């Protein structure tokens, strides 16, 4: 756990980026308002985590999963976020699946290349042996 309350705050750079993306161009935000939003976001994350943890504990698990978070959002009465969260989760899963498939294909290609190089080396050795036998 965090030793100091400040350790529970989200990084200012992340909060600033989120705020800038949410506001229209030309709108500024004071340092005090940015700090308040940062603290509110941290409290929200802690509360959502606590609620999700309750669902995991009910399921006799120590690991929170996506369904725990979705259930927590519903319990916290943030139903309007559930659909966008599900969509983001599906996009994340597709991305991870694509990365995994690409990694597996890369490994297969590497294995094929290694096998091909070994066959070439074996052929070269066989040819060298044949040349040695045929040489006077």
Chimera marker file (.cmm) of the C-alpha trace (Angstrom):
<marker_set name="trace">
<marker id="1" x="0.000" y="0.000" z="0.000" r="1" g="1" b="0" radius="0.5"/>
<marker id="2" x="0.941" y="3.621" z="-0.306" r="1" g="1" b="0" radius="0.5"/>
<marker id="3" x="2.881" y="5.160" z="2.549" r="1" g="1" b="0" radius="0.5"/>
<marker id="4" x="1.733" y="8.729" z="1.883" r="1" g="1" b="0" radius="0.5"/>
<marker id="5" x="-1.571" y="10.117" z="0.569" r="1" g="1" b="0" radius="0.5"/>
<marker id="6" x="0.318" y="11.732" z="-2.350" r="1" g="1" b="0" radius="0.5"/>
<marker id="7" x="1.377" y="8.257" z="-3.514" r="1" g="1" b="0" radius="0.5"/>
<marker id="8" x="-2.251" y="7.541" z="-4.369" r="1" g="1" b="0" radius="0.5"/>
<marker id="9" x="-2.481" y="10.372" z="-6.895" r="1" g="1" b="0" radius="0.5"/>
<marker id="10" x="-2.321" y="9.692" z="-10.605" r="1" g="1" b="0" radius="0.5"/>
<marker id="11" x="0.658" y="11.202" z="-12.453" r="1" g="1" b="0" radius="0.5"/>
<marker id="12" x="0.132" y="14.886" z="-13.291" r="1" g="1" b="0" radius="0.5"/>
<marker id="13" x="1.277" y="14.381" z="-16.888" r="1" g="1" b="0" radius="0.5"/>
<marker id="14" x="-1.459" y="11.792" z="-17.440" r="1" g="1" b="0" radius="0.5"/>
<marker id="15" x="-4.122" y="13.989" z="-15.850" r="1" g="1" b="0" radius="0.5"/>
<marker id="16" x="-3.001" y="17.011" z="-17.883" r="1" g="1" b="0" radius="0.5"/>
<marker id="17" x="-3.141" y="15.025" z="-21.138" r="1" g="1" b="0" radius="0.5"/>
<marker id="18" x="-6.641" y="13.709" z="-20.355" r="1" g="1" b="0" radius="0.5"/>
<marker id="19" x="-7.872" y="17.204" z="-19.470" r="1" g="1" b="0" radius="0.5"/>
<marker id="20" x="-6.425" y="18.711" z="-22.669" r="1" g="1" b="0" radius="0.5"/>
<marker id="21" x="-8.063" y="15.991" z="-24.768" r="1" g="1" b="0" radius="0.5"/>
<marker id="22" x="-11.415" y="16.576" z="-23.057" r="1" g="1" b="0" radius="0.5"/>
<marker id="23" x="-11.488" y="20.364" z="-23.353" r="1" g="1" b="0" radius="0.5"/>
<marker id="24" x="-11.986" y="22.358" z="-26.555" r="1" g="1" b="0" radius="0.5"/>
<marker id="25" x="-8.994" y="24.214" z="-28.008" r="1" g="1" b="0" radius="0.5"/>
<marker id="26" x="-8.244" y="27.523" z="-26.342" r="1" g="1" b="0" radius="0.5"/>
<marker id="27" x="-9.708" y="26.542" z="-22.966" r="1" g="1" b="0" radius="0.5"/>
<marker id="28" x="-7.223" y="26.717" z="-20.121" r="1" g="1" b="0" radius="0.5"/>
<marker id="29" x="-7.385" y="25.153" z="-16.676" r="1" g="1" b="0" radius="0.5"/>
<marker id="30" x="-5.862" y="26.491" z="-13.498" r="1" g="1" b="0" radius="0.5"/>
<marker id="31" x="-3.290" y="24.560" z="-11.535" r="1" g="1" b="0" radius="0.5"/>
<marker id="32" x="-5.745" y="24.343" z="-8.636" r="1" g="1" b="0" radius="0.5"/>
<marker id="33" x="-8.487" y="22.875" z="-10.855" r="1" g="1" b="0" radius="0.5"/>
<marker id="34" x="-6.031" y="20.372" z="-12.360" r="1" g="1" b="0" radius="0.5"/>
<marker id="35" x="-5.042" y="19.308" z="-8.845" r="1" g="1" b="0" radius="0.5"/>
<marker id="36" x="-8.694" y="18.896" z="-7.827" r="1" g="1" b="0" radius="0.5"/>
<marker id="37" x="-9.436" y="16.793" z="-10.908" r="1" g="1" b="0" radius="0.5"/>
<marker id="38" x="-6.348" y="14.685" z="-10.202" r="1" g="1" b="0" radius="0.5"/>
<marker id="39" x="-7.477" y="13.993" z="-6.641" r="1" g="1" b="0" radius="0.5"/>
<marker id="40" x="-11.029" y="13.240" z="-7.771" r="1" g="1" b="0" radius="0.5"/>
<marker id="41" x="-9.724" y="10.814" z="-10.411" r="1" g="1" b="0" radius="0.5"/>
<marker id="42" x="-7.554" y="9.084" z="-7.821" r="1" g="1" b="0" radius="0.5"/>
<marker id="43" x="-10.506" y="8.746" z="-5.431" r="1" g="1" b="0" radius="0.5"/>
<marker id="44" x="-12.630" y="7.345" z="-8.273" r="1" g="1" b="0" radius="0.5"/>
<marker id="45" x="-9.967" y="4.750" z="-9.168" r="1" g="1" b="0" radius="0.5"/>
<marker id="46" x="-9.632" y="3.700" z="-5.524" r="1" g="1" b="0" radius="0.5"/>
<marker id="47" x="-13.404" y="3.423" z="-5.103" r="1" g="1" b="0" radius="0.5"/>
<marker id="48" x="-13.844" y="1.474" z="-8.343" r="1" g="1" b="0" radius="0.5"/>
<marker id="49" x="-10.988" y="-0.841" z="-7.335" r="1" g="1" b="0" radius="0.5"/>
<marker id="50" x="-12.521" y="-1.403" z="-3.912" r="1" g="1" b="0" radius="0.5"/>
<marker id="51" x="-15.917" y="-2.233" z="-5.437" r="1" g="1" b="0" radius="0.5"/>
<marker id="52" x="-14.337" y="-4.542" z="-8.023" r="1" g="1" b="0" radius="0.5"/>
<marker id="53" x="-12.360" y="-6.230" z="-5.253" r="1" g="1" b="0" radius="0.5"/>
<marker id="54" x="-15.625" y="-6.943" z="-3.423" r="1" g="1" b="0" radius="0.5"/>
<marker id="55" x="-16.890" y="-8.812" z="-6.493" r="1" g="1" b="0" radius="0.5"/>
<marker id="56" x="-13.640" y="-10.781" z="-6.708" r="1" g="1" b="0" radius="0.5"/>
<marker id="57" x="-13.883" y="-11.695" z="-3.028" r="1" g="1" b="0" radius="0.5"/>
<marker id="58" x="-17.481" y="-12.835" z="-3.498" r="1" g="1" b="0" radius="0.5"/>
<marker id="59" x="-16.156" y="-15.114" z="-6.222" r="1" g="1" b="0" radius="0.5"/>
<marker id="60" x="-13.426" y="-16.312" z="-3.816" r="1" g="1" b="0" radius="0.5"/>
<marker id="61" x="-10.699" y="-14.926" z="-6.066" r="1" g="1" b="0" radius="0.5"/>
<marker id="62" x="-7.725" y="-12.725" z="-5.303" r="1" g="1" b="0" radius="0.5"/>
<marker id="63" x="-7.368" y="-11.419" z="-8.855" r="1" g="1" b="0" radius="0.5"/>
<marker id="64" x="-9.648" y="-8.705" z="-10.191" r="1" g="1" b="0" radius="0.5"/>
<marker id="65" x="-10.834" y="-9.251" z="-13.740" r="1" g="1" b="0" radius="0.5"/>
<marker id="66" x="-12.723" y="-7.190" z="-16.295" r="1" g="1" b="0" radius="0.5"/>
<marker id="67" x="-16.120" y="-8.538" z="-15.260" r="1" g="1" b="0" radius="0.5"/>
<marker id="68" x="-15.424" y="-7.393" z="-11.680" r="1" g="1" b="0" radius="0.5"/>
<marker id="69" x="-14.720" y="-3.881" z="-12.929" r="1" g="1" b="0" radius="0.5"/>
<marker id="70" x="-17.858" y="-3.861" z="-15.096" r="1" g="1" b="0" radius="0.5"/>
<marker id="71" x="-19.952" y="-5.087" z="-12.159" r="1" g="1" b="0" radius="0.5"/>
<marker id="72" x="-18.398" y="-2.412" z="-9.958" r="1" g="1" b="0" radius="0.5"/>
<marker id="73" x="-19.293" y="0.282" z="-12.490" r="1" g="1" b="0" radius="0.5"/>
<marker id="74" x="-22.889" y="-0.920" z="-12.429" r="1" g="1" b="0" radius="0.5"/>
<marker id="75" x="-22.958" y="-1.013" z="-8.641" r="1" g="1" b="0" radius="0.5"/>
<marker id="76" x="-21.539" y="2.517" z="-8.521" r="1" g="1" b="0" radius="0.5"/>
<marker id="77" x="-24.367" y="3.571" z="-10.850" r="1" g="1" b="0" radius="0.5"/>
<marker id="78" x="-22.106" y="4.358" z="-13.805" r="1" g="1" b="0" radius="0.5"/>
<marker id="79" x="-24.148" y="2.280" z="-16.260" r="1" g="1" b="0" radius="0.5"/>
<marker id="80" x="-23.508" y="4.713" z="-19.100" r="1" g="1" b="0" radius="0.5"/>
<marker id="81" x="-19.816" y="3.796" z="-19.024" r="1" g="1" b="0" radius="0.5"/>
<marker id="82" x="-20.369" y="0.044" z="-19.269" r="1" g="1" b="0" radius="0.5"/>
<marker id="83" x="-20.924" y="-0.099" z="-23.042" r="1" g="1" b="0" radius="0.5"/>
<marker id="84" x="-17.869" y="2.056" z="-23.885" r="1" g="1" b="0" radius="0.5"/>
<marker id="85" x="-15.801" y="0.010" z="-21.432" r="1" g="1" b="0" radius="0.5"/>
<marker id="86" x="-16.933" y="-3.251" z="-23.035" r="1" g="1" b="0" radius="0.5"/>
<marker id="87" x="-16.055" y="-1.870" z="-26.468" r="1" g="1" b="0" radius="0.5"/>
<marker id="88" x="-12.626" y="-0.758" z="-25.250" r="1" g="1" b="0" radius="0.5"/>
<marker id="89" x="-12.078" y="-4.168" z="-23.646" r="1" g="1" b="0" radius="0.5"/>
<marker id="90" x="-12.941" y="-5.957" z="-26.895" r="1" g="1" b="0" radius="0.5"/>
<marker id="91" x="-10.590" y="-3.669" z="-28.840" r="1" g="1" b="0" radius="0.5"/>
<marker id="92" x="-7.838" y="-4.385" z="-26.295" r="1" g="1" b="0" radius="0.5"/>
<marker id="93" x="-8.417" y="-8.143" z="-26.566" r="1" g="1" b="0" radius="0.5"/>
<marker id="94" x="-8.320" y="-7.995" z="-30.377" r="1" g="1" b="0" radius="0.5"/>
<marker id="95" x="-5.085" y="-6.005" z="-30.219" r="1" g="1" b="0" radius="0.5"/>
<marker id="96" x="-3.524" y="-8.498" z="-27.804" r="1" g="1" b="0" radius="0.5"/>
<marker id="97" x="-4.647" y="-11.422" z="-29.955" r="1" g="1" b="0" radius="0.5"/>
<marker id="98" x="-3.115" y="-9.762" z="-33.019" r="1" g="1" b="0" radius="0.5"/>
<marker id="99" x="0.152" y="-9.172" z="-31.174" r="1" g="1" b="0" radius="0.5"/>
<marker id="100" x="0.214" y="-12.782" z="-29.986" r="1" g="1" b="0" radius="0.5"/>
<marker id="101" x="-0.449" y="-14.102" z="-33.494" r="1" g="1" b="0" radius="0.5"/>
<marker id="102" x="2.239" y="-11.824" z="-34.934" r="1" g="1" b="0" radius="0.5"/>
<marker id="103" x="4.694" y="-13.024" z="-32.305" r="1" g="1" b="0" radius="0.5"/>
<marker id="104" x="3.878" y="-16.663" z="-33.030" r="1" g="1" b="0" radius="0.5"/>
<marker id="105" x="4.267" y="-16.077" z="-36.782" r="1" g="1" b="0" radius="0.5"/>
<marker id="106" x="7.593" y="-14.349" z="-36.211" r="1" g="1" b="0" radius="0.5"/>
<marker id="107" x="8.765" y="-17.329" z="-34.136" r="1" g="1" b="0" radius="0.5"/>
<marker id="108" x="7.630" y="-19.769" z="-36.853" r="1" g="1" b="0" radius="0.5"/>
<marker id="109" x="9.436" y="-17.727" z="-39.500" r="1" g="1" b="0" radius="0.5"/>
<marker id="110" x="12.578" y="-17.682" z="-37.363" r="1" g="1" b="0" radius="0.5"/>
<marker id="111" x="12.358" y="-21.446" z="-36.827" r="1" g="1" b="0" radius="0.5"/>
<marker id="112" x="11.944" y="-21.990" z="-40.588" r="1" g="1" b="0" radius="0.5"/>
<marker id="113" x="14.927" y="-19.764" z="-41.274" r="1" g="1" b="0" radius="0.5"/>
<marker id="114" x="17.019" y="-21.645" z="-38.704" r="1" g="1" b="0" radius="0.5"/>
<marker id="115" x="15.963" y="-25.008" z="-40.190" r="1" g="1" b="0" radius="0.5"/>
<marker id="116" x="16.789" y="-23.781" z="-43.679" r="1" g="1" b="0" radius="0.5"/>
<marker id="117" x="20.209" y="-22.530" z="-42.570" r="1" g="1" b="0" radius="0.5"/>
<marker id="118" x="20.917" y="-25.869" z="-40.862" r="1" g="1" b="0" radius="0.5"/>
<marker id="119" x="19.953" y="-27.734" z="-44.042" r="1" g="1" b="0" radius="0.5"/>
<marker id="120" x="22.200" y="-25.471" z="-46.117" r="1" g="1" b="0" radius="0.5"/>
<marker id="121" x="25.068" y="-26.038" z="-43.686" r="1" g="1" b="0" radius="0.5"/>
<marker id="122" x="24.489" y="-29.792" z="-43.773" r="1" g="1" b="0" radius="0.5"/>
<marker id="123" x="24.492" y="-29.735" z="-47.596" r="1" g="1" b="0" radius="0.5"/>
<marker id="124" x="27.712" y="-27.727" z="-47.626" r="1" g="1" b="0" radius="0.5"/>
<marker id="125" x="29.335" y="-30.230" z="-45.268" r="1" g="1" b="0" radius="0.5"/>
<marker id="126" x="28.136" y="-33.131" z="-47.441" r="1" g="1" b="0" radius="0.5"/>
<marker id="127" x="29.500" y="-31.415" z="-50.538" r="1" g="1" b="0" radius="0.5"/>
<marker id="128" x="32.845" y="-30.823" z="-48.816" r="1" g="1" b="0" radius="0.5"/>
<marker id="129" x="33.025" y="-34.507" z="-47.867" r="1" g="1" b="0" radius="0.5"/>
<marker id="130" x="32.163" y="-35.530" z="-51.463" r="1" g="1" b="0" radius="0.5"/>
<marker id="131" x="34.870" y="-33.213" z="-52.814" r="1" g="1" b="0" radius="0.5"/>
<marker id="132" x="37.416" y="-34.647" z="-50.399" r="1" g="1" b="0" radius="0.5"/>
<marker id="133" x="36.596" y="-38.214" z="-51.514" r="1" g="1" b="0" radius="0.5"/>
<marker id="134" x="36.781" y="-37.307" z="-55.182" r="1" g="1" b="0" radius="0.5"/>
<marker id="135" x="39.987" y="-35.321" z="-54.920" r="1" g="1" b="0" radius="0.5"/>
<marker id="136" x="43.138" y="-37.230" z="-56.021" r="1" g="1" b="0" radius="0.5"/>
<link id1="1" id2="2" r="1" g="1" b="0" radius="0.2"/>
<link id1="2" id2="3" r="1" g="1" b="0" radius="0.2"/>
<link id1="3" id2="4" r="1" g="1" b="0" radius="0.2"/>
<link id1="4" id2="5" r="1" g="1" b="0" radius="0.2"/>
<link id1="5" id2="6" r="1" g="1" b="0" radius="0.2"/>
<link id1="6" id2="7" r="1" g="1" b="0" radius="0.2"/>
<link id1="7" id2="8" r="1" g="1" b="0" radius="0.2"/>
<link id1="8" id2="9" r="1" g="1" b="0" radius="0.2"/>
<link id1="9" id2="10" r="1" g="1" b="0" radius="0.2"/>
<link id1="10" id2="11" r="1" g="1" b="0" radius="0.2"/>
<link id1="11" id2="12" r="1" g="1" b="0" radius="0.2"/>
<link id1="12" id2="13" r="1" g="1" b="0" radius="0.2"/>
<link id1="13" id2="14" r="1" g="1" b="0" radius="0.2"/>
<link id1="14" id2="15" r="1" g="1" b="0" radius="0.2"/>
<link id1="15" id2="16" r="1" g="1" b="0" radius="0.2"/>
<link id1="16" id2="17" r="1" g="1" b="0" radius="0.2"/>
<link id1="17" id2="18" r="1" g="1" b="0" radius="0.2"/>
<link id1="18" id2="19" r="1" g="1" b="0" radius="0.2"/>
<link id1="19" id2="20" r="1" g="1" b="0" radius="0.2"/>
<link id1="20" id2="21" r="1" g="1" b="0" radius="0.2"/>
<link id1="21" id2="22" r="1" g="1" b="0" radius="0.2"/>
<link id1="22" id2="23" r="1" g="1" b="0" radius="0.2"/>
<link id1="23" id2="24" r="1" g="1" b="0" radius="0.2"/>
<link id1="24" id2="25" r="1" g="1" b="0" radius="0.2"/>
<link id1="25" id2="26" r="1" g="1" b="0" radius="0.2"/>
<link id1="26" id2="27" r="1" g="1" b="0" radius="0.2"/>
<link id1="27" id2="28" r="1" g="1" b="0" radius="0.2"/>
<link id1="28" id2="29" r="1" g="1" b="0" radius="0.2"/>
<link id1="29" id2="30" r="1" g="1" b="0" radius="0.2"/>
<link id1="30" id2="31" r="1" g="1" b="0" radius="0.2"/>
<link id1="31" id2="32" r="1" g="1" b="0" radius="0.2"/>
<link id1="32" id2="33" r="1" g="1" b="0" radius="0.2"/>
<link id1="33" id2="34" r="1" g="1" b="0" radius="0.2"/>
<link id1="34" id2="35" r="1" g="1" b="0" radius="0.2"/>
<link id1="35" id2="36" r="1" g="1" b="0" radius="0.2"/>
<link id1="36" id2="37" r="1" g="1" b="0" radius="0.2"/>
<link id1="37" id2="38" r="1" g="1" b="0" radius="0.2"/>
<link id1="38" id2="39" r="1" g="1" b="0" radius="0.2"/>
<link id1="39" id2="40" r="1" g="1" b="0" radius="0.2"/>
<link id1="40" id2="41" r="1" g="1" b="0" radius="0.2"/>
<link id1="41" id2="42" r="1" g="1" b="0" radius="0.2"/>
<link id1="42" id2="43" r="1" g="1" b="0" radius="0.2"/>
<link id1="43" id2="44" r="1" g="1" b="0" radius="0.2"/>
<link id1="44" id2="45" r="1" g="1" b="0" radius="0.2"/>
<link id1="45" id2="46" r="1" g="1" b="0" radius="0.2"/>
<link id1="46" id2="47" r="1" g="1" b="0" radius="0.2"/>
<link id1="47" id2="48" r="1" g="1" b="0" radius="0.2"/>
<link id1="48" id2="49" r="1" g="1" b="0" radius="0.2"/>
<link id1="49" id2="50" r="1" g="1" b="0" radius="0.2"/>
<link id1="50" id2="51" r="1" g="1" b="0" radius="0.2"/>
<link id1="51" id2="52" r="1" g="1" b="0" radius="0.2"/>
<link id1="52" id2="53" r="1" g="1" b="0" radius="0.2"/>
<link id1="53" id2="54" r="1" g="1" b="0" radius="0.2"/>
<link id1="54" id2="55" r="1" g="1" b="0" radius="0.2"/>
<link id1="55" id2="56" r="1" g="1" b="0" radius="0.2"/>
<link id1="56" id2="57" r="1" g="1" b="0" radius="0.2"/>
<link id1="57" id2="58" r="1" g="1" b="0" radius="0.2"/>
<link id1="58" id2="59" r="1" g="1" b="0" radius="0.2"/>
<link id1="59" id2="60" r="1" g="1" b="0" radius="0.2"/>
<link id1="60" id2="61" r="1" g="1" b="0" radius="0.2"/>
<link id1="61" id2="62" r="1" g="1" b="0" radius="0.2"/>
<link id1="62" id2="63" r="1" g="1" b="0" radius="0.2"/>
<link id1="63" id2="64" r="1" g="1" b="0" radius="0.2"/>
<link id1="64" id2="65" r="1" g="1" b="0" radius="0.2"/>
<link id1="65" id2="66" r="1" g="1" b="0" radius="0.2"/>
<link id1="66" id2="67" r="1" g="1" b="0" radius="0.2"/>
<link id1="67" id2="68" r="1" g="1" b="0" radius="0.2"/>
<link id1="68" id2="69" r="1" g="1" b="0" radius="0.2"/>
<link id1="69" id2="70" r="1" g="1" b="0" radius="0.2"/>
<link id1="70" id2="71" r="1" g="1" b="0" radius="0.2"/>
<link id1="71" id2="72" r="1" g="1" b="0" radius="0.2"/>
<link id1="72" id2="73" r="1" g="1" b="0" radius="0.2"/>
<link id1="73" id2="74" r="1" g="1" b="0" radius="0.2"/>
<link id1="74" id2="75" r="1" g="1" b="0" radius="0.2"/>
<link id1="75" id2="76" r="1" g="1" b="0" radius="0.2"/>
<link id1="76" id2="77" r="1" g="1" b="0" radius="0.2"/>
<link id1="77" id2="78" r="1" g="1" b="0" radius="0.2"/>
<link id1="78" id2="79" r="1" g="1" b="0" radius="0.2"/>
<link id1="79" id2="80" r="1" g="1" b="0" radius="0.2"/>
<link id1="80" id2="81" r="1" g="1" b="0" radius="0.2"/>
<link id1="81" id2="82" r="1" g="1" b="0" radius="0.2"/>
<link id1="82" id2="83" r="1" g="1" b="0" radius="0.2"/>
<link id1="83" id2="84" r="1" g="1" b="0" radius="0.2"/>
<link id1="84" id2="85" r="1" g="1" b="0" radius="0.2"/>
<link id1="85" id2="86" r="1" g="1" b="0" radius="0.2"/>
<link id1="86" id2="87" r="1" g="1" b="0" radius="0.2"/>
<link id1="87" id2="88" r="1" g="1" b="0" radius="0.2"/>
<link id1="88" id2="89" r="1" g="1" b="0" radius="0.2"/>
<link id1="89" id2="90" r="1" g="1" b="0" radius="0.2"/>
<link id1="90" id2="91" r="1" g="1" b="0" radius="0.2"/>
<link id1="91" id2="92" r="1" g="1" b="0" radius="0.2"/>
<link id1="92" id2="93" r="1" g="1" b="0" radius="0.2"/>
<link id1="93" id2="94" r="1" g="1" b="0" radius="0.2"/>
<link id1="94" id2="95" r="1" g="1" b="0" radius="0.2"/>
<link id1="95" id2="96" r="1" g="1" b="0" radius="0.2"/>
<link id1="96" id2="97" r="1" g="1" b="0" radius="0.2"/>
<link id1="97" id2="98" r="1" g="1" b="0" radius="0.2"/>
<link id1="98" id2="99" r="1" g="1" b="0" radius="0.2"/>
<link id1="99" id2="100" r="1" g="1" b="0" radius="0.2"/>
<link id1="100" id2="101" r="1" g="1" b="0" radius="0.2"/>
<link id1="101" id2="102" r="1" g="1" b="0" radius="0.2"/>
<link id1="102" id2="103" r="1" g="1" b="0" radius="0.2"/>
<link id1="103" id2="104" r="1" g="1" b="0" radius="0.2"/>
<link id1="104" id2="105" r="1" g="1" b="0" radius="0.2"/>
<link id1="105" id2="106" r="1" g="1" b="0" radius="0.2"/>
<link id1="106" id2="107" r="1" g="1" b="0" radius="0.2"/>
<link id1="107" id2="108" r="1" g="1" b="0" radius="0.2"/>
<link id1="108" id2="109" r="1" g="1" b="0" radius="0.2"/>
<link id1="109" id2="110" r="1" g="1" b="0" radius="0.2"/>
<link id1="110" id2="111" r="1" g="1" b="0" radius="0.2"/>
<link id1="111" id2="112" r="1" g="1" b="0" radius="0.2"/>
<link id1="112" id2="113" r="1" g="1" b="0" radius="0.2"/>
<link id1="113" id2="114" r="1" g="1" b="0" radius="0.2"/>
<link id1="114" id2="115" r="1" g="1" b="0" radius="0.2"/>
<link id1="115" id2="116" r="1" g="1" b="0" radius="0.2"/>
<link id1="116" id2="117" r="1" g="1" b="0" radius="0.2"/>
<link id1="117" id2="118" r="1" g="1" b="0" radius="0.2"/>
<link id1="118" id2="119" r="1" g="1" b="0" radius="0.2"/>
<link id1="119" id2="120" r="1" g="1" b="0" radius="0.2"/>
<link id1="120" id2="121" r="1" g="1" b="0" radius="0.2"/>
<link id1="121" id2="122" r="1" g="1" b="0" radius="0.2"/>
<link id1="122" id2="123" r="1" g="1" b="0" radius="0.2"/>
<link id1="123" id2="124" r="1" g="1" b="0" radius="0.2"/>
<link id1="124" id2="125" r="1" g="1" b="0" radius="0.2"/>
<link id1="125" id2="126" r="1" g="1" b="0" radius="0.2"/>
<link id1="126" id2="127" r="1" g="1" b="0" radius="0.2"/>
<link id1="127" id2="128" r="1" g="1" b="0" radius="0.2"/>
<link id1="128" id2="129" r="1" g="1" b="0" radius="0.2"/>
<link id1="129" id2="130" r="1" g="1" b="0" radius="0.2"/>
<link id1="130" id2="131" r="1" g="1" b="0" radius="0.2"/>
<link id1="131" id2="132" r="1" g="1" b="0" radius="0.2"/>
<link id1="132" id2="133" r="1" g="1" b="0" radius="0.2"/>
<link id1="133" id2="134" r="1" g="1" b="0" radius="0.2"/>
<link id1="134" id2="135" r="1" g="1" b="0" radius="0.2"/>
<link id1="135" id2="136" r="1" g="1" b="0" radius="0.2"/>
</marker_set>
